[in-house]
Amino acid sequence: MTQFVVWLLRASLWGSVSAVGVWAVCGMLRRLGTPGRWLCWLWLAVAVRYVWPQGLRVTVPRPQSEPLLRLDTAVREFSPALTTPSTAAPVQKTAGMDWATVVFVVWLAGAVFLAVRAAWRYAGLRHSVATACKGPDGCYGGVPVPFTLGVVHPRIFLPDSLTGEARAAVLCHEQTHIRRGDTLTKPLFYAVACLHWFNPAAWLAFRQFERCMEDACDEAAVHSRTARQRAAYGETLLQFAVRGSSVPGSLSFGQGGVRRRVAHLLRYHRPGRAALAACAVVTALCATACMVRPEAAPPAPAVEEVVSVPEPTPSPTPVSTPTPEQTLMDMSGYFSCPVPDFKYISRYMAKDHRGDDYAADHGTEVHAAADGTVVIAEYHYSFGYYVMIDHGTTPDGATWQTLYAHLAEEPIVKEGDPVTRGQIIGGVGSTGMSTGNHLHFEVRRDGQVLPPRWFTREADGTAPLPLTEEQAAALLARETIS
């Protein structure tokens, strides 16, 4: 449930960003005379982003300034201390509902209410036209205003009093709705808005889509018609203006701001080829921008990032011999590399990010760094699927744990399971607040996150130089050491 709530909030955020951007671009495109049909595509791209928050990942150059680098680090791995689960013992489940359950219940109540209300109004409208008769032109009569009803097999309903050129123009308008699939896209867009009913930007996107959809059909209805015929079409719009909201499963001829639609028709003219080409380029770029999710290029390989760290030297002691009965200085090189097959390691000494990020392909095996007992194996909004292993207590009374975050799926080990060094506990993924496939690895002493580079062997088994007393004191004081 927590995972769904986090997904919903992320989708709402990215969809809102796309909606605001498209809303600004549409204002410019309308001034250029862009066809309403193209603007509909833009808003449909926004609807897709509301249900696809991850988007198409596009790599952009990493910032060169140190402040921006630190900001990128914080975004890549946001794990505030106040919301990080306890490291000393497994998380205890508290009685009652947590925040995610409360949010989910409130969201579900609102979504169900809107869905039931729409279905009730749709059923009522279908019942009111159940006895309508089909005319010679294929339309159904006996209704006060023109509209199209139905999703899979839509029907056009026109008043019996509507005749002549006005009837032909309105019929063209409604047939354009059917031909372009508006009878399906409008209910689907409404469902997206119901999914994000708490977000005003989602309703803005839905209303703008309706507006562009009606404009597109108006443009098709008056195409190649004289000024007099356009004026007659505008009078028909005013005659059948509908006040209030419409039914999501229907397309009413008079909805969508009649006054604005009439003004649009009176001044509308199809742009020339050059202007049309420019509008097409801008529309395509904007739609593409709605679908992408930019992320900073991966950091340079670890060998370039840890220039200040002394060159590691091979340790004469095998990996299997260190025991937990060691002090902080003796723990150097105690843990094995958790991802033997990785591309690079991203290492930072930022305040809230002292772990190592092992970039690797999705599903790459993640191994336990040492013998111990699994104390946490669950999902966290920031870490995603993660595992925490307790490795015992050293003679100085300190407890040691390792944390493995952003696993691809639910861990294959469970809370309380004993694990051995090198045992597979999961696979590399990008769950939680992550911008790419990698393993976030932490070494913790009494709950304090220490830079793993000082305690973890390289993939080839070599260990870093042992810590000095001064370096150990600096680490415990949360200072950067060289």
ChimeraX attribute file (.defattr): number of C-alpha atoms within 10 A of each C-alpha:
attribute: neighborCount
match mode: 1-to-1
recipient: residues
	/A:1	10
	/A:2	16
	/A:3	15
	/A:4	12
	/A:5	17
	/A:6	17
	/A:7	18
	/A:8	19
	/A:9	15
	/A:10	18
	/A:11	21
	/A:12	24
	/A:13	17
	/A:14	21
	/A:15	28
	/A:16	22
	/A:17	16
	/A:18	26
	/A:19	27
	/A:20	16
	/A:21	15
	/A:22	24
	/A:23	17
	/A:24	10
	/A:25	16
	/A:26	24
	/A:27	10
	/A:28	14
	/A:29	20
	/A:30	16
	/A:31	8
	/A:32	15
	/A:33	17
	/A:34	25
	/A:35	22
	/A:36	22
	/A:37	18
	/A:38	20
	/A:39	26
	/A:40	22
	/A:41	17
	/A:42	26
	/A:43	27
	/A:44	21
	/A:45	21
	/A:46	29
	/A:47	27
	/A:48	17
	/A:49	24
	/A:50	29
	/A:51	19
	/A:52	18
	/A:53	20
	/A:54	17
	/A:55	18
	/A:56	14
	/A:57	14
	/A:58	12
	/A:59	13
	/A:60	11
	/A:61	11
	/A:62	15
	/A:63	14
	/A:64	8
	/A:65	8
	/A:66	9
	/A:67	10
	/A:68	12
	/A:69	16
	/A:70	17
	/A:71	12
	/A:72	15
	/A:73	20
	/A:74	16
	/A:75	14
	/A:76	17
	/A:77	20
	/A:78	16
	/A:79	17
	/A:80	11
	/A:81	9
	/A:82	7
	/A:83	10
	/A:84	12
	/A:85	13
	/A:86	13
	/A:87	22
	/A:88	16
	/A:89	12
	/A:90	17
	/A:91	14
	/A:92	8
	/A:93	7
	/A:94	7
	/A:95	6
	/A:96	7
	/A:97	9
	/A:98	11
	/A:99	10
	/A:100	14
	/A:101	14
	/A:102	11
	/A:103	14
	/A:104	15
	/A:105	11
	/A:106	11
	/A:107	18
	/A:108	14
	/A:109	10
	/A:110	15
	/A:111	19
	/A:112	13
	/A:113	12
	/A:114	17
	/A:115	15
	/A:116	11
	/A:117	13
	/A:118	19
	/A:119	15
	/A:120	12
	/A:121	15
	/A:122	19
	/A:123	13
	/A:124	13
	/A:125	15
	/A:126	14
	/A:127	10
	/A:128	11
	/A:129	15
	/A:130	9
	/A:131	11
	/A:132	13
	/A:133	12
	/A:134	14
	/A:135	12
	/A:136	6
	/A:137	8
	/A:138	11
	/A:139	18
	/A:140	22
	/A:141	21
	/A:142	15
	/A:143	15
	/A:144	13
	/A:145	19
	/A:146	27
	/A:147	22
	/A:148	24
	/A:149	23
	/A:150	16
	/A:151	17
	/A:152	10
	/A:153	8
	/A:154	18
	/A:155	20
	/A:156	21
	/A:157	27
	/A:158	24
	/A:159	17
	/A:160	16
	/A:161	12
	/A:162	16
	/A:163	12
	/A:164	8
	/A:165	12
	/A:166	18
	/A:167	18
	/A:168	14
	/A:169	23
	/A:170	24
	/A:171	22
	/A:172	17
	/A:173	22
	/A:174	25
	/A:175	19
	/A:176	20
	/A:177	21
	/A:178	22
	/A:179	9
	/A:180	14
	/A:181	14
	/A:182	23
	/A:183	23
	/A:184	18
	/A:185	16
	/A:186	21
	/A:187	17
	/A:188	16
	/A:189	25
	/A:190	23
	/A:191	19
	/A:192	18
	/A:193	24
	/A:194	21
	/A:195	22
	/A:196	23
	/A:197	19
	/A:198	15
	/A:199	16
	/A:200	12
	/A:201	20
	/A:202	26
	/A:203	19
	/A:204	16
	/A:205	26
	/A:206	22
	/A:207	17
	/A:208	20
	/A:209	26
	/A:210	21
	/A:211	19
	/A:212	24
	/A:213	24
	/A:214	29
	/A:215	24
	/A:216	22
	/A:217	23
	/A:218	27
	/A:219	21
	/A:220	20
	/A:221	22
	/A:222	22
	/A:223	14
	/A:224	10
	/A:225	12
	/A:226	10
	/A:227	12
	/A:228	9
	/A:229	15
	/A:230	21
	/A:231	15
	/A:232	15
	/A:233	24
	/A:234	22
	/A:235	14
	/A:236	19
	/A:237	23
	/A:238	15
	/A:239	12
	/A:240	17
	/A:241	19
	/A:242	18
	/A:243	11
	/A:244	7
	/A:245	8
	/A:246	16
	/A:247	18
	/A:248	21
	/A:249	26
	/A:250	23
	/A:251	25
	/A:252	22
	/A:253	25
	/A:254	21
	/A:255	20
	/A:256	25
	/A:257	15
	/A:258	20
	/A:259	12
	/A:260	11
	/A:261	21
	/A:262	21
	/A:263	11
	/A:264	16
	/A:265	19
	/A:266	13
	/A:267	8
	/A:268	16
	/A:269	13
	/A:270	13
	/A:271	14
	/A:272	10
	/A:273	9
	/A:274	9
	/A:275	14
	/A:276	16
	/A:277	13
	/A:278	15
	/A:279	21
	/A:280	16
	/A:281	12
	/A:282	17
	/A:283	21
	/A:284	15
	/A:285	12
	/A:286	18
	/A:287	21
	/A:288	13
	/A:289	17
	/A:290	26
	/A:291	22
	/A:292	17
	/A:293	15
	/A:294	16
	/A:295	17
	/A:296	17
	/A:297	12
	/A:298	16
	/A:299	17
	/A:300	13
	/A:301	14
	/A:302	17
	/A:303	13
	/A:304	10
	/A:305	14
	/A:306	15
	/A:307	10
	/A:308	9
	/A:309	14
	/A:310	10
	/A:311	12
	/A:312	14
	/A:313	11
	/A:314	15
	/A:315	15
	/A:316	8
	/A:317	11
	/A:318	12
	/A:319	17
	/A:320	12
	/A:321	7
	/A:322	16
	/A:323	14
	/A:324	18
	/A:325	13
	/A:326	16
	/A:327	14
	/A:328	21
	/A:329	17
	/A:330	16
	/A:331	19
	/A:332	21
	/A:333	25
	/A:334	23
	/A:335	27
	/A:336	24
	/A:337	28
	/A:338	28
	/A:339	25
	/A:340	18
	/A:341	15
	/A:342	19
	/A:343	13
	/A:344	17
	/A:345	21
	/A:346	21
	/A:347	23
	/A:348	19
	/A:349	17
	/A:350	13
	/A:351	11
	/A:352	15
	/A:353	23
	/A:354	22
	/A:355	25
	/A:356	22
	/A:357	24
	/A:358	24
	/A:359	24
	/A:360	22
	/A:361	16
	/A:362	16
	/A:363	16
	/A:364	21
	/A:365	20
	/A:366	21
	/A:367	21
	/A:368	26
	/A:369	28
	/A:370	26
	/A:371	20
	/A:372	22
	/A:373	19
	/A:374	25
	/A:375	21
	/A:376	24
	/A:377	25
	/A:378	18
	/A:379	21
	/A:380	21
	/A:381	19
	/A:382	20
	/A:383	25
	/A:384	23
	/A:385	25
	/A:386	27
	/A:387	28
	/A:388	27
	/A:389	28
	/A:390	25
	/A:391	19
	/A:392	16
	/A:393	17
	/A:394	17
	/A:395	11
	/A:396	10
	/A:397	11
	/A:398	15
	/A:399	18
	/A:400	23
	/A:401	26
	/A:402	25
	/A:403	24
	/A:404	30
	/A:405	29
	/A:406	30
	/A:407	30
	/A:408	23
	/A:409	18
	/A:410	19
	/A:411	19
	/A:412	11
	/A:413	18
	/A:414	16
	/A:415	17
	/A:416	15
	/A:417	13
	/A:418	14
	/A:419	21
	/A:420	13
	/A:421	17
	/A:422	18
	/A:423	16
	/A:424	18
	/A:425	22
	/A:426	25
	/A:427	28
	/A:428	27
	/A:429	25
	/A:430	23
	/A:431	25
	/A:432	23
	/A:433	19
	/A:434	20
	/A:435	18
	/A:436	19
	/A:437	22
	/A:438	31
	/A:439	32
	/A:440	27
	/A:441	25
	/A:442	22
	/A:443	26
	/A:444	23
	/A:445	18
	/A:446	13
	/A:447	15
	/A:448	16
	/A:449	21
	/A:450	19
	/A:451	23
	/A:452	21
	/A:453	22
	/A:454	23
	/A:455	24
	/A:456	22
	/A:457	24
	/A:458	19
	/A:459	14
	/A:460	10
	/A:461	16
	/A:462	20
	/A:463	27
	/A:464	21
	/A:465	17
	/A:466	19
	/A:467	17
	/A:468	12
	/A:469	11
	/A:470	10
	/A:471	16
	/A:472	17
	/A:473	15
	/A:474	13
	/A:475	19
	/A:476	13
	/A:477	9
	/A:478	16
	/A:479	13
	/A:480	12
	/A:481	14
	/A:482	9
